[in-house]
Amino acid sequence: MKRWTVFMLFIIASLCIPLSGEAAEKPHVKWGKVQFEERHVGKVSVKQKVNAYKMSKGSLVKQKTVFGTNREFAVLKTIRQKNVTYYQISPSLYIQNSKKITFSKPTKTVINQLKKEKVDYAGTQYISYLDRVKSRDFLDNINTYMMMDLNFDGYPELFMGMEAMTSPELYTALTIENHQVKKIVFTGDTGGSNYCYGASQYLFSCKTNTIHLGVPGLLNLERRVDSKTKKGHWIANDGTQFSFDSNQGSYLELKLTGTKLYAKERFYYEQNSESSVYKVNKKKVSQSMFDKSLSQYKRYNKNQSYKKYHSSYADFDDAPWSDYDYHIEQGMKKLKQ
């Protein structure tokens, strides 16, 4: 009886252990009989019995293991050996291409569904991350939320901050790397509105000018195409208005690699009632040359980001500024459209 009581107590205790620390399931889509993930390139359907192959000293060797008909396997990659194609279905097993199998690439429906799963994954991970932040006072100051996929990996980045004329503070910059939430590290040139709140930015390790970019730059972030090179770039117009007739700013080209967001100044401007300064690639130019060079970067028509800015407490939408759950979920809906 004593053992039974101890056993039941153990079961009850196990059920009560919080699950917040568990790793979230990676984004996937059910495709026929396989669970298709971003690491997969397609699937193999077995029509007749086939043998498995294993890599041994750089060559694939036939195994006794046999896969029966009507089975399907997600494919990690394809390789060629001695003019024969093999499909890798696990870290150690391969299937030889033949009339006994069919290889299929993912359909557009599968790809689009997986893209939506990745957006949902990022959003839920960001919410879970913010739920665990100990100091939560900064949430009362947030009036701006921005989500966009800067590196086109399918997982949108998250930026949160306060948009204001003289102190556009950026509080949070997060990305997904290896299916984990990571803080974005800023590097490169500095924009016109960079602002560091005291000695430490809430979710940043911040020193003077280490953020490199303010909320205005992200609110004005656009995907543009260089009409000369035909290459696309993220261009942020990051500026600050000092008074009704005085402002300065930079057009920064942004590139996210891993967790590092590199900013390169392409254009700079200072404008006031007495004089103005214009630069292209850090060299002084006339306003006409500035405008001509800037026009080289053509805007994309498609909106590839979610941006929500509350201009006042009356502009609550359906939730207050600090309700990051709601705003992140709204961003997820927009990006999945």
Secondary structure, DSSP 4 states (H G I P E B T S, - for coil): -HHHHHHHHHHHHHHHS--TTSPPPPPEEEETTEEEETT--EEEEESS-EEEEEEETTEEEEEEEEEPTT-EEEESEEEEETTEEEEE-SSSEEEE-STTEEEEPPPHHHHHHHHHHHHHHHHHHHHHHHHT-S--GGGGG--EEEEE-SSSSS--EEEEEE--SS--EEEEEEEEETTEEEE-EEEE---TT----TTS-TTS---TT-S---HHHHHT-EEEEETTT--EEEEEEEEEEEETTEEEEEEEEEEEETTEEEEEEEEEEEE-SS-EEEEETTEEE-HHHHHHHHTTEEEPSS--EEEEE--STT--TTS-TT-HHHHHHHHHHHHT-
